[in-house]
Amino acid sequence: DCHLPVSFFQRSAWAVRKTSPNLLAKINEWQKTKKYKNFSKVLYEKYFQRNKLLSSKIVYIPQGKNISRYDDIFKKNAKSLNWDWRLLASLVYHESEFKSKSIAWSGATGLMQLMPETAERMGLDSTEILDPEKNVHAGVRYLKKISRSFRQIKDEEEKVKFVLAAYNVGLGHVFDARALAEKYGKDKDVWTNNVEIFIKLKSEPKFYNDPVCNSGYCRGEETYQYVRDILARYKRYVDVGK
């Protein structure tokens, strides 16, 4: 799993003991072979091109069928967000694939993959976090809290994109991307082709070290794709339901 950042991007190298010249020679010889080049290609594709967190998660559902067993929960809770319930369903699928008992390595739990501290702030204790209805209710409360931070954005469709991005990466990084967009002459209140550009660039030192940024480095490519995947799946849900 390459999504746990332990340092900034850097060049990698093999290290051997000074007393192992034969091993060093073998490694250098191997790196020149076709077998090594194929091995490197496989690793690169595995961790960077086919990574499940960066791949599109489009779900195809039969005509007239439910999206999930939790549709009624989504319908009830999406109203308080003024969202189409299928948009909420798309977010939940991306987070947990509708697996209510899902617990990620990071500790994110349940349908909406809430971190325990976030769940607690939303009034959900550890004994309730795996309850589908309570998990979704707490997740929606958190989405509403995020949405209030973007009240100045008048276009509701654009606001949804900011809320999705912040749900994925945190408000601080999205605020940084907005500040960068404004600095470089883009519209800080428009996600598409504006702020989304700079959330991607926040993985580069030139941008995350900019004085207008307060939250440092982030894997912006993941957030960029996260928003696009959820909206693409939502469109598919709508189209199939017609």
C-alpha positions as a Python dict, from the first residue, in 0.01 Angstrom:
ca = {
    (1, 'D'): (0, 0, 0),
    (2, 'C'): (178, 312, -122),
    (3, 'H'): (-77, 551, 27),
    (4, 'L'): (88, 582, 367),
    (5, 'P'): (337, 865, 315),
    (6, 'V'): (649, 812, 525),
    (7, 'S'): (846, 1087, 355),
    (8, 'F'): (836, 1321, 59),
    (9, 'F'): (915, 1191, -288),
    (10, 'Q'): (1281, 1102, -326),
    (11, 'R'): (1514, 895, -538),
    (12, 'S'): (1555, 535, -430),
    (13, 'A'): (1867, 322, -431),
    (14, 'W'): (1992, -22, -332),
    (15, 'A'): (2224, -18, -31),
    (16, 'V'): (2480, -288, 38),
    (17, 'R'): (2760, -324, 292),
    (18, 'K'): (3104, -205, 191),
    (19, 'T'): (3224, -557, 259),
    (20, 'S'): (2987, -705, -5),
    (21, 'P'): (3137, -607, -343),
    (22, 'N'): (3012, -926, -508),
    (23, 'L'): (2652, -852, -410),
    (24, 'L'): (2688, -496, -539),
    (25, 'A'): (2824, -625, -869),
    (26, 'K'): (2536, -873, -902),
    (27, 'I'): (2274, -602, -837),
    (28, 'N'): (2435, -367, -1089),
    (29, 'E'): (2447, -649, -1343),
    (30, 'W'): (2082, -740, -1277),
    (31, 'Q'): (1968, -380, -1324),
    (32, 'K'): (2098, -386, -1679),
    (33, 'T'): (1897, -694, -1774),
    (34, 'K'): (1562, -718, -1945),
    (35, 'K'): (1434, -919, -1647),
    (36, 'Y'): (1496, -623, -1413),
    (37, 'K'): (1324, -381, -1650),
    (38, 'N'): (1019, -608, -1664),
    (39, 'F'): (1024, -641, -1283),
    (40, 'S'): (1035, -261, -1244),
    (41, 'K'): (747, -220, -1487),
    (42, 'V'): (532, -471, -1297),
    (43, 'L'): (596, -294, -965),
    (44, 'Y'): (522, 47, -1113),
    (45, 'E'): (194, -70, -1267),
    (46, 'K'): (93, -249, -946),
    (47, 'Y'): (145, 46, -711),
    (48, 'F'): (84, 348, -932),
    (49, 'Q'): (-125, 257, -1236),
    (50, 'R'): (-358, -12, -1104),
    (51, 'N'): (-386, 109, -745),
    (52, 'K'): (-743, 53, -630),
    (53, 'L'): (-768, 394, -462),
    (54, 'L'): (-689, 571, -788),
    (55, 'S'): (-894, 351, -1017),
    (56, 'S'): (-1244, 439, -1131),
    (57, 'K'): (-1508, 257, -930),
    (58, 'I'): (-1810, 258, -1159),
    (59, 'V'): (-2090, 27, -1051),
    (60, 'Y'): (-2338, -109, -1302),
    (61, 'I'): (-2679, -189, -1161),
    (62, 'P'): (-2970, -366, -1331),
    (63, 'Q'): (-3254, -154, -1468),
    (64, 'G'): (-3509, -84, -1197),
    (65, 'K'): (-3312, -252, -917),
    (66, 'N'): (-3200, -99, -589),
    (67, 'I'): (-2847, 38, -570),
    (68, 'S'): (-2790, -125, -232),
    (69, 'R'): (-2967, -272, 69),
    (70, 'Y'): (-2919, 65, 241),
    (71, 'D'): (-3109, 280, -10),
    (72, 'D'): (-3377, 379, 243),
    (73, 'I'): (-3107, 502, 482),
    (74, 'F'): (-2950, 708, 206),
    (75, 'K'): (-3285, 854, 102),
    (76, 'K'): (-3369, 960, 455),
    (77, 'N'): (-3033, 1118, 532),
    (78, 'A'): (-2959, 1282, 196),
    (79, 'K'): (-3256, 1517, 244),
    (80, 'S'): (-3079, 1709, 518),
    (81, 'L'): (-2790, 1773, 278),
    (82, 'N'): (-3019, 1871, -10),
    (83, 'W'): (-2841, 1600, -208),
    (84, 'D'): (-2985, 1345, -445),
    (85, 'W'): (-2972, 1023, -240),
    (86, 'R'): (-2789, 852, -526),
    (87, 'L'): (-2500, 1094, -484),
    (88, 'L'): (-2473, 990, -119),
    (89, 'A'): (-2492, 625, -230),
    (90, 'S'): (-2206, 684, -473),
    (91, 'L'): (-1990, 833, -197),
    (92, 'V'): (-2066, 542, 34),
    (93, 'Y'): (-1985, 287, -233),
    (94, 'H'): (-1651, 454, -298),
    (95, 'E'): (-1572, 453, 73),
    (96, 'S'): (-1679, 101, 169),
    (97, 'E'): (-1843, -73, -129),
    (98, 'F'): (-2154, -90, 91),
    (99, 'K'): (-1976, -314, 344),
    (100, 'S'): (-2111, -195, 677),
    (101, 'K'): (-1851, -387, 882),
    (102, 'S'): (-1558, -253, 683),
    (103, 'I'): (-1260, -135, 889),
    (104, 'A'): (-962, 12, 702),
    (105, 'W'): (-598, -17, 811),
    (106, 'S'): (-620, 353, 905),
    (107, 'G'): (-905, 287, 1149),
    (108, 'A'): (-1176, 432, 921),
    (109, 'T'): (-1491, 233, 993),
    (110, 'G'): (-1833, 146, 858),
    (111, 'L'): (-2027, 244, 550),
    (112, 'M'): (-1891, 598, 543),
    (113, 'Q'): (-1545, 503, 668),
    (114, 'L'): (-1551, 740, 962),
    (115, 'M'): (-1240, 783, 1169),
    (116, 'P'): (-1322, 711, 1535),
    (117, 'E'): (-1243, 1066, 1647),
    (118, 'T'): (-1464, 1211, 1371),
    (119, 'A'): (-1747, 976, 1464),
    (120, 'E'): (-1715, 1079, 1828),
    (121, 'R'): (-1733, 1448, 1736),
    (122, 'M'): (-2051, 1371, 1544),
    (123, 'G'): (-2205, 1206, 1850),
    (124, 'L'): (-2133, 843, 1761),
    (125, 'D'): (-1946, 626, 2010),
    (126, 'S'): (-1737, 318, 1938),
    (127, 'T'): (-2020, 77, 2021),
    (128, 'E'): (-2242, 230, 1748),
    (129, 'I'): (-1997, 304, 1471),
    (130, 'L'): (-2070, -20, 1281),
    (131, 'D'): (-2446, 35, 1290),
    (132, 'P'): (-2534, 122, 926),
    (133, 'E'): (-2803, 380, 1002),
    (134, 'K'): (-2606, 552, 1277),
    (135, 'N'): (-2286, 548, 1075),
    (136, 'V'): (-2454, 713, 777),
    (137, 'H'): (-2632, 964, 999),
    (138, 'A'): (-2302, 1066, 1161),
    (139, 'G'): (-2130, 1080, 822),
    (140, 'V'): (-2400, 1307, 685),
    (141, 'R'): (-2369, 1532, 990),
    (142, 'Y'): (-2000, 1560, 910),
    (143, 'L'): (-2074, 1640, 545),
    (144, 'K'): (-2312, 1915, 659),
    (145, 'K'): (-2040, 2055, 883),
    (146, 'I'): (-1798, 2058, 589),
    (147, 'S'): (-2061, 2219, 365),
    (148, 'R'): (-2098, 2512, 604),
    (149, 'S'): (-1731, 2591, 544),
    (150, 'F'): (-1812, 2653, 178),
    (151, 'R'): (-2128, 2857, 224),
    (152, 'Q'): (-1978, 3139, 15),
    (153, 'I'): (-1985, 2913, -294),
    (154, 'K'): (-2321, 2985, -457),
    (155, 'D'): (-2316, 2722, -731),
    (156, 'E'): (-2452, 2412, -559),
    (157, 'E'): (-2294, 2168, -804),
    (158, 'E'): (-1952, 2319, -748),
    (159, 'K'): (-2007, 2324, -372),
    (160, 'V'): (-2071, 1949, -376),
    (161, 'K'): (-1730, 1895, -536),
    (162, 'F'): (-1558, 2097, -263),
    (163, 'V'): (-1743, 1901, 6),
    (164, 'L'): (-1645, 1568, -150),
    (165, 'A'): (-1282, 1678, -175),
    (166, 'A'): (-1274, 1792, 187),
    (167, 'Y'): (-1437, 1467, 302),
    (168, 'N'): (-1150, 1284, 136),
    (169, 'V'): (-847, 1497, 218),
    (170, 'G'): (-956, 1742, 489),
    (171, 'L'): (-1060, 2106, 488),
    (172, 'G'): (-708, 2240, 534),
    (173, 'H'): (-577, 2105, 205),
    (174, 'V'): (-884, 2224, 14),
    (175, 'F'): (-845, 2573, 166),
    (176, 'D'): (-480, 2566, 56),
    (177, 'A'): (-581, 2469, -298),
    (178, 'R'): (-832, 2756, -305),
    (179, 'A'): (-564, 2999, -192),
    (180, 'L'): (-329, 2872, -463),
    (181, 'A'): (-602, 2903, -725),
    (182, 'E'): (-662, 3265, -629),
    (183, 'K'): (-288, 3340, -631),
    (184, 'Y'): (-243, 3197, -980),
    (185, 'G'): (-544, 3373, -1130),
    (186, 'K'): (-801, 3094, -1115),
    (187, 'D'): (-1149, 3103, -959),
    (188, 'K'): (-1125, 2983, -599),
    (189, 'D'): (-1500, 2915, -591),
    (190, 'V'): (-1497, 2677, -889),
    (191, 'W'): (-1360, 2326, -850),
    (192, 'T'): (-1358, 2200, -1209),
    (193, 'N'): (-1054, 2320, -1404),
    (194, 'N'): (-972, 2564, -1126),
    (195, 'V'): (-917, 2448, -768),
    (196, 'E'): (-886, 2082, -872),
    (197, 'I'): (-570, 2176, -1061),
    (198, 'F'): (-405, 2293, -742),
    (199, 'I'): (-518, 2006, -522),
    (200, 'K'): (-318, 1787, -762),
    (201, 'L'): (-20, 2022, -744),
    (202, 'K'): (-13, 2005, -364),
    (203, 'S'): (211, 1701, -392),
    (204, 'E'): (488, 1923, -533),
    (205, 'P'): (722, 2121, -304),
    (206, 'K'): (680, 2442, -503),
    (207, 'F'): (312, 2444, -415),
    (208, 'Y'): (282, 2285, -70),
    (209, 'N'): (564, 2510, 51),
    (210, 'D'): (398, 2822, -89),
    (211, 'P'): (338, 3085, 184),
    (212, 'V'): (-37, 3078, 113),
    (213, 'C'): (-51, 2711, 221),
    (214, 'N'): (-87, 2604, 583),
    (215, 'S'): (-141, 2228, 562),
    (216, 'G'): (168, 2107, 378),
    (217, 'Y'): (196, 1808, 148),
    (218, 'C'): (-99, 1596, 36),
    (219, 'R'): (-161, 1324, -220),
    (220, 'G'): (-376, 1553, -432),
    (221, 'E'): (-404, 1318, -727),
    (222, 'E'): (-608, 1082, -511),
    (223, 'T'): (-851, 1359, -412),
    (224, 'Y'): (-877, 1483, -771),
    (225, 'Q'): (-973, 1134, -885),
    (226, 'Y'): (-1196, 1074, -581),
    (227, 'V'): (-1427, 1361, -676),
    (228, 'R'): (-1441, 1259, -1040),
    (229, 'D'): (-1509, 892, -962),
    (230, 'I'): (-1795, 967, -724),
    (231, 'L'): (-1963, 1205, -968),
    (232, 'A'): (-1918, 964, -1260),
    (233, 'R'): (-2075, 682, -1059),
    (234, 'Y'): (-2358, 910, -950),
    (235, 'K'): (-2431, 994, -1314),
    (236, 'R'): (-2439, 623, -1390),
    (237, 'Y'): (-2686, 561, -1108),
    (238, 'V'): (-2910, 836, -1242),
    (239, 'D'): (-2888, 716, -1602),
    (240, 'V'): (-2966, 356, -1511),
    (241, 'G'): (-3266, 463, -1308),
    (242, 'K'): (-3429, 650, -1596),
}
